[in-house]
Amino acid sequence: MRRITNVLRIFVASVRGRPVCTESRCLTGSCDKPRVDVMKSTMVTNRAPTLLLAVFAVILALGSHQAAGQEWAKKMFKVSEHDFGTVARGAKAEFAFEFENLYEEDLHVAGVRTSCGCATPTVTKKDLKTFEKAHVLAKYNTRSFLGQKGATVTVIFDKPFYAEVQLEVSGYIRSDVVFDPGEIDFGEVDQFSSAKRSLNLTYAGRSDWKIVDVRSANKHFEVELNETRRTGGSVGYEMQVVLKDDAPAGHFQDQLAVVTDDERLKTIPLLVQGNVVSPLTVAPSSLFLGVLKPSQSVTKQLVVRAKRPFRILNVECEDGCFKFKTPGEKKKPLHFIPVTFTADNSGKIAQKISIKTDLGSGAITTCMATATVREVADAE
């Protein structure tokens, strides 16, 4: 870029008719060497406008190339900003920005940085193969900061090409409401069993302040609220949250909305998370079948296991290109299922495989199978 700037300086001077030094190390203008009057050179003056335009074109091309070079990375993120809204002091607030490697080349995250200490970013996985997913987890620092706060999280990729993606987080941290602990975390809970967790909520301000309701869109939660203290301008509550025994298997991250009688900031979110562990596990949970040509076949294996012996009743997939070999009638704690995929039309394939067993009332586990089908000409 420095070299381009020096060239521009020479030609601008030539257009204006000013003498300049032709020594490359003296382009700052502070030189005692004899100067050359470029206006006396017909060749230079004739070429100056054309070359000047060419230099400008190079600069514009470099700028547009750099901007276009970021687009491939931005396409991997479906969401690039998140507003935490109003949160209590000490509350756990975090958001996972999901990204997916949409390309054949391997992807590598070189690092992440933040513009403000109010948000701490981490990456769940730095090396991704085709169609693999990971998250940039932005944790909002509600203990050290108060009021309206926002941050720009920059994700840096260095493979297959260099690129940076900016993610935005913002929110308002209340100073008068404190959660202890800052979230409801159930940890791991066995499927078909219930669990209970509690926290304390403290308010400092109006003596008549109160919670009027606790809401959730998740039907698997039950909430019990008890007032524990009301002295002067301090109010305390104990909240008990029950995860019911009909909760489906899998990780969950949800929110409870604590509704108060405040006129301005009525609702305070409370993070609720955990993992309902199925009696069944399948590995891998995401099966990548590779890049194939039409009519080409590939066979890979799924491993299904449980804590006690079981039978596999059925294996299903909506796509007829998938075929399965179901294990025999014998009950075992571990089963192997061969999966054969025969490529059909060109395009990207993403299909869910469902495996039904005789555990409980017919426990089911699933696996997502992906592949890319390309014609020979396309592959080249």
N, C-alpha and C positions, 0 to 999 in steps of 0.2 A: 504493500500500500504506500510505503514511503517513496518507493521508486516511481510509482504512478504520480504522486504529488509533485515530485521534482520535475517530471516531464511536463506536467501541466503548467508549472511555474515558468519554465522556459518558453513555452508557446504563448502563454498569456503576455509575457514580456515582449515577445516578438510581434504580437498583434498590436501592442501599444507603442512599439518603436523604441523600447528601452534596451540599453546594452546589458548583457548578462555575461557572467563567467561560464565558460564551457567545462571547467574542471568539475568532475563529479563530486569531489569532496568539498567543493566551495559553493554548493548550491544554496547555502544560507545567505549569500550575498556579502559576507564579510571576508573578502579576499583581496590581496594586494597584486595579484597577477593581472596582466593586461586583459582587458575585456574585449569581446567581439561584438560589434554592432550587427545584430542579426537582421536589421532592416536592409543592410547592404547586400545580404545574400538573397538573390531572387528565388533560389530553389527553396529556401526555408520559408519565405513569406508566401510563396505559392502553395506550399504543402501545409502550412500551419492550420488553416481552417479545417481541412480534411482530417489531418491527424488529430486535431483537438476534438473533433466530433468522434473519432474512433476511440480516443481515450475515455471520453465521457460514456460511450457505449460499453466499454469494458467495465467501468465502474458500476453502471446500471445493471449489467449482466451479473456481476459478482453479487450485488445486493439482492437481486431477484432470485438468484440461485440459492443463496443462503436462506431466504425466506421460504422458498419451495422445499428446501431440504429439511425443514422442520415438520412439514405436513405429514409425512409418513409416520412420524412418531405421535403426532396429535391424534391421528386416526385410531390409535390403539386405545384411547380413553373415551368412553361414552359420556362421562361426567368430568368436568374440569373445575367446578366450584361448588362450595357447600356453605350454607349458613346454619350455624348451630342454634340460632335464635337466642332466647334468654335462658341462661343456665344459672344454677345456684353455685355459690362459692364452695369449692371442694368437690363438686360433682365431677364424675368421670364423663368426659365428652370426647368422642373420637369418631372419625369418619374414614372409611376405606375407599379410596379411589381405585377402582378395578381397571386393569389394562390387560390386553391379550395380544400375544405375538401373532399377527395376521400374515406373516411372511415365511417363506421357506428357510431363510437364513436364521441362524441362532441369534438370540437377542441377549445383550448384557447391559445391566444397569450399573453405571460407574459410581453413582452416588446421588444423594439428595441434599439440598440445603434449604434454609428458611430465612425469610427476611425479618422475622420477629420471633423472640423467645416465647411468645404466647402460643406457638404451635411447634410441636416436635414431630418431625417426619421420620418414618422408617419404611423399609421395603421388605415385604415378606419373602420374596424370592428374587435373586438377581440374575440368574441364568434361565432363559426360557427357550424351549423348543417350539416348533410350529404349533399354534392353537393352544399352547399352555397359557394359563392365566396367573396373575399375581396381583398384589395390592400395594399401594402407597398409603400407609396408615398415618393419618394426621391426628395427633393427640393435642387437645386444647388444654392449656395450662391454666386451670381455674383456681389454683391455690396461690400463685404468685402474681396474678394480674386481675384487675378489676375494670369494670366499665366496658365500653365498646372497643374491641380489639380485632385486628385482622392481620393476615400474613399471606405472603406468596411463597408457595413451596415449589422449588425448581427441581425437576427430575432430569438427571443427566445420563444419556445413553452414549456408549462408545462403540457399540457393535450391533448391527452390521455397519452402521455409519454413525458419525457424531451428530447428536441432536439434543436440544433441551426443550422440555415441556413445562409450562407454568400452570400450577393449580392454585386456586384461591380458596381460603377459609376465612370466616368472620363470625362474630357473635357478640353478645353482651353478657358480662359476668356480674351477677348481683352480689352486693356486699352484705345484704341484710338477711339472706337465707343460706344456711349451711347444711349440707348432707354429710352424715357420718355413718358408715363409709360412703364414698362418693357414687356408689352404684349398687345394684342388686346382681350379684354374680352367683349363679347356681352351680358353676363348675360342671362336672360330669354327673349326669343322672341316668340311671338305668331306665330304659323304656318300659312303660306300663307301671311305673311307680311314681308317687308324688314327692315333692320336696318343698321346704319352707325356708325363707330367708327374711331378715329384718334389718331395718336401719333407723337411725334417729334423725329427725329434722328439727333444726333450731332456727327461730326467727328473732330478730332484734329490731324493735321499732314501735308500732302501735300496740297498745295493750289489748285492743279488741280484735287483733288480726286473727284470721282463722282459715283453715282449709275447708272448702265446701264440697269437693269431690275429687276422686282419683279415677281417671279414665284410661282405657286401653282398647286398641282395635284387636288385640290378641285374645281370643276367647279361652285360651288355656291358662290365663292368669286369674287369680282371685286375690283381692286386697282387703286387709283389715287395718283400720286406722284408730289409734288411741291417743288422746291428749294426755301428756304426762306432766306438763308444767305451764303455769300462767302467772307470772309475778312481774309487776311493773310493765316494762316494755319487752319482756322476754317470754316467748311462747315455745313450747316443745311438744313434739309428736313422736310416737313410735309407729312405724309402718311395717306390717308383716305381709309378705307377698308369697302366695302359694302357686307352685307350678303343678297343674293337675296331671293325673295319671294317663290322660288321653292325648298328651302332647306327642306329636310325630317325631320320629328319629331325625337327628341332624342338629347342626349348630344353629342357634338363633340369637339375634341381637335386635332388641325391640325397645320401645319407650313407654313409660307411664307418663301421663299428663297430670301433674298435680295442680288442681284448680283452686285458686285462692280468692279472697274477696277484695283484692287490690283493684283499684279502678283502672290503672294504667298497665301494669304487668301482671295479668291474671294467671297465666299458665307457666309452670316450671317443668321442664322435661327431666325424667329420671331414667337413666340407662338400665336396661335389664338384659342380661345375656346368660348363656349357658350352652351345654351340649347334651342332648338326649341321645344316649348311646344305644344303638340298635343291637339286638342279640346276634345280628349278622354283619359281617364285613366282606367287602369284595375288593380285590386288588388286581390290577390298578383301578382306581375309581374313574379315571379317564383313560380310555384305550385309544392310542393313536396308531392307525393302521398304515400310515405312510402315504407316499405319492405314487399312484398307479395309473396305468393305461387302461382304456376300456377293454373289458373281457379278462383282464388280469385278476388273479385271485391271490389272497394272502390269508394265512391262518395264524391266529394268536390265541393265547390262553388266559382265561380268567380264573382266579383262585377265590373260592367262597368258603368262609370259615365261621364257626360259632363256638360258644363255650361248651355246648353239649351236642351229641350226635343228632343229625337231622337228615331229611330227604329233600331233594330238589324236585318239586312237582312240575314246574314248567319254566321255560325260558322264552321270552317274547321280544319282538322288535317289529315296528310298523313297516320297516323297509324290507322288501322281499330279497334284497341282495345279501342279507345276512342269514347264515345257517348255523345251527347249534347242535352239538352232540350232548344230549342230556345224560347225566350219570345214571347208574342203575338204581335199583330199589333199596339197596343197603344203606342204613343210616350210618353216617360218619360225621365227625366234627370238621372235616376238611374235604372239599370237593374241587375238582379241576374241570373247567368247561371250555372245550375248544370252540373258538369263534372263527368262522370262515366268511370272508367278505369277497364277493365277485363284483368288480367294478362294472358300472353300466355307462351312463351318460357322463360327460365332462362336467366338472363343478366340484364344489366343496360339500362334503357329507358330514352331517352331525345327527346322530340318532341315539335314542335312549334304549338301553337293553334292560329289561325287567326280569328279575329272577325270583320266582315264588317258591316258598318252602313250606314244610309242615310245622314249623315252629309257631307256638302260640295259636293265634287264630288265622294263621297263614301269613307269616311275616314275609315282607318283600324287600329286596335290596335292588339298587339300580346302578348302572354304569353308563357313562356317556362315551360313545364310540365316534371317532372323527377320522376323516380321510380326505385326500384331494385326488380327483380323477382328471387326467389331462390327456389330450391327443398327443401323438408323437411330435407333430409340428409345433404344438404349443409348448411342449417341454423343451424343445430346442430354442 
